[in-house]
Amino acid sequence: SQQGEEDPQALSIQEGENATMNCSYKTSINNLQWYRQNSGRGLVHLILIRSNEREKHSGRLRVTLDTSKKSSSLLITASRAADTASYFCATDAQGFQKLVFGTGTRLLVSP
Amino acid sequence: GAVVSQHPSWVICKSGTSVKIECRSLDFQATTMFWYRQFPKQSLMLMATSNEGSKATYEQGVEKDKFLINHASLTLSTLTVTSAHPEDSSFYICSVGQVQETQYFGPGTRLLVL
């Protein structure tokens, strides 16, 4: 399977704390994306990082990419209860016209 | 970004019936749409790539005769689950966009087959 893996599978923190999620993948990629999914809803795009980039920021989000280790991390700073959701990484493997999603991290932020 | 809608948002049907799910790209001309299936607490698995005006490309293990895809226009793709069975109960999500760029997802359709 090409599917990537994320860890932790579940993460529970308090509001104001930082949340870090990790994603590992298996093949060479063009880019890596992070998506968020609220329970029972569609996915919302958070950030895209290209294979020649090492770090990217968007508001309270910080994404890193290490292509030598085939891994990425998503950091959410100063978390809020509204950040409670599942977070997925997705990669487009070189030579394949499709996205492959990771297993996801379920984040719970308690007030 | 693109706005994508799905209809219906949820459907309950009896085993053996067929169910059609629509995916509409409201402000984006989509030559390609993607159909995913998601089981509870699991990730999205790509079922097929829907190509406007031509046959869909199915992923390994997905039965093309069971999951019929029609992409007749740049704004509409339909997924028909034929002779649905309880094991087909799942959350079906479509998306539009280029693979190397942002994907825009519909809100999903929850299918329950009794």
Interface residues (C-beta under 8 A of the other chain):
Chain A: Q3 N30 N31 Q33 Y35 G40 R41 G42 L43 V44 H45 L48 F88 A90 D92 F96 Q97 K98 L99 V100 F101 G102 T103 G104 R106
Chain B: G1 V4 Q6 F34 K41 Q42 S43 L44 M45 L46 T49 E59 F91 I93 S95 V99 Q100 E101 T102 Q103 Y104 F105 G106 P107 G108 R110
